[in-house]
């Protein structure tokens, strides 16, 4: 079951709740018990498994510390 973010219309608090995606209506606010919850639009985090923990080089904007310089990839300072 996915975790969704909700906003309570009664106590005005946000919560993350583990619910079935199709049956979230009627879910109670964990703070006040109200069922006046609205599902929030939320972003998700992704883990780049298989990268070996390495991160892609980034341009710092300073040529002496730029991770992109020397990679052959186009970028600007």
C-alpha positions as CSV (number, residue, x, y, z in Angstrom):
1,X,0.0,0.0,0.0
2,X,1.3,3.5,-0.8
3,X,1.8,6.3,1.6
4,X,-0.2,9.4,0.7
5,X,0.0,13.0,2.0
6,X,-3.2,14.5,3.3
7,X,-4.3,17.9,4.6
8,X,-7.0,18.1,7.3
9,X,-9.6,20.7,6.7
10,X,-10.5,20.8,10.5
11,X,-7.1,21.0,12.3
12,X,-5.2,22.3,9.2
13,X,-2.3,19.8,9.8
14,X,-0.6,17.6,7.1
15,X,-0.1,13.9,7.5
16,X,1.4,11.0,5.7
17,X,-0.9,8.0,5.9
18,X,-0.6,4.4,4.6
19,X,-3.9,3.7,2.7
20,X,-5.2,1.8,-0.2
21,X,-5.2,4.2,-3.2
22,X,-8.8,3.5,-4.2
23,X,-10.3,3.5,-0.6
24,X,-8.8,6.5,1.1
25,X,-12.2,8.4,1.5
26,X,-13.3,8.3,5.1
27,X,-9.7,7.9,6.4
28,X,-9.4,9.7,9.8
29,X,-6.9,12.5,10.6
30,X,-4.3,11.1,13.0
31,X,-4.2,14.4,14.8
32,X,-7.9,15.2,15.4
33,X,-9.9,12.3,14.1
34,X,-11.8,14.3,11.5
35,X,-12.6,12.7,8.1
36,X,-12.2,16.1,6.3
37,X,-9.0,15.0,4.6
38,X,-7.9,16.1,1.2
39,X,-5.3,14.2,-0.7
40,X,-2.3,16.5,-1.5
41,X,-0.2,16.4,-4.7
42,X,3.2,15.2,-3.6
43,X,6.5,14.5,-5.2
44,X,8.5,11.3,-4.7
45,X,12.1,10.5,-4.2
46,X,13.9,8.0,-6.4
47,X,17.0,6.0,-5.6
48,X,19.3,5.4,-8.6
49,X,20.0,1.8,-7.7
50,X,22.9,0.4,-9.6
51,X,24.9,3.6,-9.7
52,X,27.2,2.2,-7.0
53,X,26.6,5.2,-4.8
54,X,28.2,7.5,-7.3
55,X,26.6,10.8,-8.2
56,X,26.6,12.5,-11.6
57,X,29.1,15.3,-11.9
58,X,27.6,18.8,-11.6
59,X,28.7,22.2,-12.8
60,X,29.5,24.4,-9.8
61,X,29.8,27.5,-11.9
62,X,33.4,27.9,-10.9
63,X,35.9,26.4,-13.4
64,X,38.4,25.4,-10.7
65,X,35.9,23.3,-8.9
66,X,33.5,22.3,-11.7
67,X,32.7,18.6,-11.9
68,X,31.7,18.9,-15.5
69,X,34.9,20.4,-16.9
70,X,36.9,17.7,-18.6
71,X,34.0,15.3,-19.1
72,X,33.3,16.5,-22.6
73,X,29.7,17.2,-21.7
74,X,28.4,20.6,-22.7
75,X,27.8,23.1,-19.9
76,X,28.3,26.8,-19.1
77,X,29.9,28.8,-16.3
